[in-house]
Every structure is written in C-alpha cells, then in structure tokens.
Amino acid sequence: MSDSSHFDYIIIGNGLAGLQLALRMASDVFFNDKQIALIDFSEKNTNDKTWSFWETEPSQWNNIIHKSWDKASVITSKKTIDLKLKPYSYKSIRSIDFYKEAKHRLKQNPNIHFIIDSVKSVKEESDNIFIITEKNTFTASHVFDSRIPETFSEDSKHSISIIQHFKGWVIKTETDAFDENKVIMMDYRLKDGNQTTFTYVLPFSKTEALVEFTYFTENLVNEETYDKYIKNYIKEYLKIDSYTIVETETGQIPMTNFPFEKHNTKRITKIGTGGGWVKGSTGYSFKHTEKKVEKIIENIKVNKKPSNSLFKSKYKFYDKVFLKVLKDENYKGEWIFQQFYDKNSVETMFKFLDEESSFKEELKIMSSLFSWSFIKAFFKTL
C-alpha cells in the first residue's frame, strides 16, 4: 500500500461534525504535521438542511449567518408565550453556506485531503485501521466515524427512541407577510391527531420564510401528509393565499438515549448523529457539536482517548426522563413545552439546553414540569 493511502486521521462524513472537526484541527498548530482525510460520497453542494442555535456572543460563523432574531414566540392551543431572547440571539445557517465556507477554509491547508468515495467497512487492527471504500482501501492511525452504528436499528427496542421528522417549505410572497424580527419556535395549534406536532417558522425577511411542520413521534408519515399541514398552516394561520415555494427541506433526527458512546474505541471515535451528539430531548446539534469537537481536540493534545468525557451523565438522565414521557404519553408534548417556556427565564432555559446549568437552575426546570407523568417517568428511568 502506498504512503498516499495512509493518513494520521480519517474523518468519515463531511457533515456538520466532520467538517467542524476538520476545521478545528486545521486551525491548531498541534496538527501541522498530521495528514487528514475526509471521505464522503457526496460533494456537499446542495442546501439540504437549516441549522439553528442560540448564543450570546459573536462566533466564528458570523459571516455565514443567514438570519438572526432577538425575539421568539411559542404558541399553544391555550396561550402565546412571547420571549425576549437578549442577551441571546437565535441564529440560522443554511447548510450550503456552511459547506462552502468549510471547504474553502480547508482547501487552503495542504494537509487536508477530500476523497469522494463511499465507505463500505472499517476494520480495526493492532497498529492501523483499514477503511475499505468502493474504490480503494485506506489506513489511518485514528478514524472519526459519523455513520450511525448498525446496531442502532437492531437494538433500538432496548432504548427509548423518538424521531423528530419534518418537512419545510421556504416560501416567498409578493407583499409583506412576516414579522422578520421574531421566530416562531413552536406553534401547536395545528395538530395531526393526538400526537406531538408543531409548526416552526423562520422569517428571513418580510416576504420570505421557512415554514416547517414537525413531528416528535415514533412513526413516520408520507410526503403528502407534511404538505397538507404546511399548506393548511400557511392559509389558516399565516393568512397567506398567494406564494411561491422557493425551496424544500426534509429531515429525520433521532431523539434517543441509545448508548452511541459504547461504539467508541481507542482508535475509532463515533461523531455527529452517529456518535449521539444530537441532544436527545430537542434534536439541537450545532453548538453541541462545537463543544464536543473542542473536547476531542483537548483530549488528543494530552494523549487521552478522544471520546473521553464527551458526555455529562446528569443531562443524559434528564433527556431520558423527557423521552420516556414523550414515548408513553406522546400527546403531552404541547403541555411540556408550554410549561418549559412559560415558567422559566430565557437564560435558565438556554443554559439548561446547552448543558451549562447549575443544580439550582435544574431544580427550577424540574419544578416547572412537575406532574404525575414526570414522576412515573423518573422512577421508571431510575
């Protein structure tokens, strides 16, 4: 095997986690003498999703922020909760802008190599890892693998799993139709039966917005079902009769307590969705990915296993309780989020979701959700 087929690090998957990890390595002098390859079957040249997150300060992504907001609403069948987000801003990035920016930065580094290929298997041996693709075989000293473990579907019955699945339309109107300064984080007024479903609206301007219908359920639905509810919401709740669909996006995000971390080894680290980096109770991943990448870099530089201390057990427990309630009583989703957003300050909520809260703040969150459903879920989880 030629030297050109061996790399110090191979990253499988050029998604959010893979590209953030590569960018962080490329920016640190510790990796200046390391050869790093990114393998993906896709060129990543389409806008396949929108990432949203909140933060208090400007970040390294400022130049690709598509839109940010300092106000939000959560609407239920009983009330409208208006949130002033400051000192936070809620921000969105289009995936195509992130892909372009990441690839542009990485291609300036001669130690970064993009390989368009499909990985078939990864075999770990004593000194190296063999990565077998459709076109070649590579070796690496360490592999960061974003593929979801095969055992996830096989062993899912031993875990609590909900799917966050959605479809969204970016629509454009001829006249002003949106409050461009306020995001609708959740609107529960339009329901698909006795399930947790809501509509999400990101207004990019007064005449353009992403309107997305989302489920937190165990089962998927067909394309026509999403379309029906999006169309209904636009007409009945946004009061818009004439518009053009500019773009569509769909997605399925696992919300689960499946032990992805058990698939980490000394030489293979699971990352991204395949590593359990998506927060189980919300599906948010952008800032969690950034933090886990930082921890991996820190571990490598002090010669620790890259996956060391990536997760905080108390937050995994909180997520498990939440998922247990949603699984056993799925209709409770509207009540849960109404209580969460209505009874807590923005700062307390965001710190909790960012896994940066104090025990006192966590007690405040728990008390706002106090109910027989959570008591049962708590003891079942224990």
N, C-alpha and C positions, 0 to 999 in steps of 0.2 A: 504494500500500500504506500502511495506517495505521501510526502510530507504535506502536500496541499490538501490531503483528505483528513488531516488531523487538526483539531482545534483545542485550545485550552477550555473554552466554554462553547457549548452549543445551546441555543435557545430555540425551542420548537414552538412556532406560532408567533406571527407578527401582529398580535392583537394589542390590547391595552397593556397587559402585564409584560409581554415580551419586549415591546418597544420601550416602555418606561425603564425596564431593567437594562436594556442595551444603552439607552441614553445616559443612565446613571453611571454605568461602567465607563462609557466613553468620556465622561467628564471628570473622571478621577485618575490622577497620575499613577495610582497603585496598579492600574490595569494597562499601563502604557506598553508593557512588553507581552501582553496577552493577545492571542488571536481568538476572535469571537465570531461565530457564525450564527445567522438567523435563518431558519428553514421554515418555509411556508409554501403551500401550494398556490396561494393567491398573491397577486401583485398589490393588493390592498389599494385599489384605485377607484373605489366607489364609496358613496356615503351610505353605509349600512346601519348606522345607529346614531343616537344622540346621547352623550353623557352629560349628566347634570350633577352638580355638587355645590356645597357652600363653603365659604372660607371668610376669614376676617381681614386678610391682608392680600395685596397683590402677589401673584405667583409666577413661576416660570412659564406658565401657559397664557399669560395676559395677551400676547399678540395674536392668539388664535381663539380667544373667547368670542363666540358668535353673538351672545347677548347676556346681559346680567340684569338682575332685578333686586330691589331692596324692599319690595312688598310682596305678600303672598296671601292666598285665601284657601281655606279648607271648608268645603260646603257639604253639609249632610242634609238629610230629609227634615231635620229639626232646627238647624241654625247655620249661620255663616260665621266663620271664625276668621277675622282679618288679622294678619300678622305683620308687624313692622320688624323686618329682619335685622336691622342695624344692631350691632356692629358687623353683622354678617352680610354677605351678598350671595344670592343664589345665581349660579352661572351655568351656562351650557356651552358645550363644544361639539361641533359636528365631527364625526369620526374621520371624514375625508380630510378635513383640515389638520387633524392630529396626525394622520398617516403621512400626509405630505410634509409637515413640519419635522416629524421624527425622521423620516427617510432622508430629508435634506440635511439635517444635522449629522446623521450617522454616516452618510456617504462622504463627508469631509474627513473621516477618520480611516486611514489605510488599514487599520487592524480589524475593521468591521466588514463582514462579508455577507451579502444577501444571496441565498440559494433558493430558487424557485423549484420546489420538489415536494412530494408527498411522503411523509414518514410512515413506514409500514410497521416497524418494530424497533424497540430499544432493548439491547441486551447488556447487562452489567457483568463484567468480568473483573478479575483481581486488580489490574492496573488501568484498564480503559473501559469505556462504554462504547459499544458498537451501535450506531444508528443506521438502520437499513431503510433506504428510501426506494422509490420506484426506479430511479436512475443510477444510484450509487450506494456506496457504503462509506460512512464516515466514522471516525473515532474522536472521543473527547475525554478530557480529564473530569469534566462535570457537565451534566445536562440539566437545563431548566425546561421542564415539560408542561405545556399548558393544556394538553389533551386531557379530557375527562377520563378517569380510570374506568376500565370496562366493568369493574365490579360495582360501579355506582348503580347501574340499572339492575344488576343481578342481586345485589344485597340491599336494595332500597327498602325492602319490607322490614329491615332491622333499624331503619332510620325514619325520622319524621321529615316528609318532603312535600312541599307545596311548589307549584310552578307559577312564577309571575310571567304571564304571557300577554302579549299586546299587539295591537296594530295601530299605526298612526298615519294621518294624512297631514302634510304641510299644505295648507290652503291659502289662496290669495284672493282678496276681494277687490272690487273696483272702488269702493268707498270705505271710509274709516269704520272699522268694526270691532277693534280690540283696544283694551287698555294696555298699552305696551309697557307700562311700569309695574304690572302686577301679574305674577304667575298663579295659575290655579293648580295647586299641588294635588288636590283630590276633590272631586265632585261626585258625591254618592247618590245624587237624585235619580240618575238613570241606572236601573238595575237589570241584570239578567237573572231573574228568579231569586231564589233565596240563597244567593252566593255573595262573596265579597268581590264587587266590581266597582270601578270608578273611572271617571274621565279626567285626563291630565291635559292642561292647556298651557303651552309656552308661546306667548305672543312676541314674535320677533320684531314686529312693527305694528302700526295701526291697521295695516291691511294684510298682514301675513302672520300665520301662527301654525304651530304643530298641535293638532288635536288627536289625542290618543286614548283608545279605550283599553282598559287594563283589567285583567283577572288575577286574583290570588286564589287559585283553586288547584285541585289535584288533577283535573282533566282538561284537555284542550278543546277548542271549538274550531269550526271550519272558517275559512276566509269570509264567507258571506255573512256570518254572524257578527264579526267585527265591523264590517262595512255597514251593516244595518244600524248598529248602535252609534257609530260615528256620524252617519248621515242624520239620524234622529236627533242627536245632541246638537249638531250644528243648526238644525232647523228649529227645534223646540226650545233650546236653552240659550244658544248664542243669537237666535233670531236672524239668521243669515239665509237668504234664499238663493243668492247668486254668488258662485265662487268657482275657482279653478283649482284642481288638485295638482300641485307642483311636484310633489314627491311623496313616496310612501315608505314606511319602515315597519318591520315586524321583529319580534324577538321573543325568546323563551329564556328566562333566568331561573335557575334552581334556587329555591329558598329552602334550605335543608340543614340538618345537623349531622349529615353523613361525615364520617371521620376521614376527610381527604388527607389530613396530615399523616395518617398511618402509611401512606404510599410514598412518603419521603424516605430516602436512604442517604447513606454517606455521600454517594456520587450522583444521585438523582433528586432534584427538588421540583415538586409539583407547584405550578404557579397559576395565577389568574383564577378563572372559574374552576379549572381542573385541580387547583390547589385549595379550594374552599375560601378564596379571598373575597367572594361576594358576601356581603353581610346577610346572614340568614333571615333576619326579621324584616328587611327592607328591600334588598336587591341592589342597594347602592354599592359601587365598587371603585369609583375613580380615586377618591382620596385614600381609601383603604389600600389600594394598590400602591400608591405613592409611599405610604408608611411602611408597607411590607418590603418594598424594594429597598428602602433605606436600611431596614433591619438586616436584610440579606447582605448588603454591602458591608455593614458594620461587622457582621459575623465572619465574612470571608477575610476581612483585614486583620482579625485577631485569631485566625485559624480555627474558628468554630464551624460546626456543621451549619450550612447556610440557612436551614429551616429552624434553627434553634430559637425558641421563644417568639415565634411568629404570632401566636395566639394567646389571648388572655382568657383563662378558664371561666371567670365570672360572667363575661359577656357571652360566651358560648352557652352558658346556663340560662341567662336571660332570654337569648334568642330561642332556645329550646322550649322554654315555657310558652313564649308567644306562639311559636309554631304549633305546639300541642293544642292550644286554644283554637287556632285557625283550622287545624285539621279536624278536631272533634266537633266544633261549632262554627262552621265557616261563615255563617251569617253575622257573626259577632264583629267582623272586621270594621264595619261602619262605626259601631259604638266604641271600639278600641281606639281608633284614630281620632274620633271626636273628643274622647276623654284626654288622650295624649296631648293634642294640640290646644285644647281649651283650658286645661288645668295646670299647664307648665309654661315657664318662660321660654322664649326662643333660645336663650343661651343655655338653659338647662337641657332642653331637648336636643339641641345640636351637639352639645358636649357628650351627652349620653349616646347618641347615634355614632359619634366619632370615637367612642370608647375612650373618652378622656374625662369622664365624670368622677366626682367624689362619691363616697358612700352616702353622704347626706343627700346629694342630688339624686342618687339612685333610689333612695327611700322615698323621695318626693315623687319620682316617676311611678314607683310601685304603688304608692298610696292612691295616685290618681286612677290607677287601673284596678283598684281593689274590687273584686267581685267573686262570686262563688265559682265562676268559670276559671279564674286565675288560681284560686285556692286549690281546686281539683287538679289543674294542670301542674301546679307547683309540686304537690305531693306525688303525683304520678311520675314526674320528671326525676324527683329525688329517688 
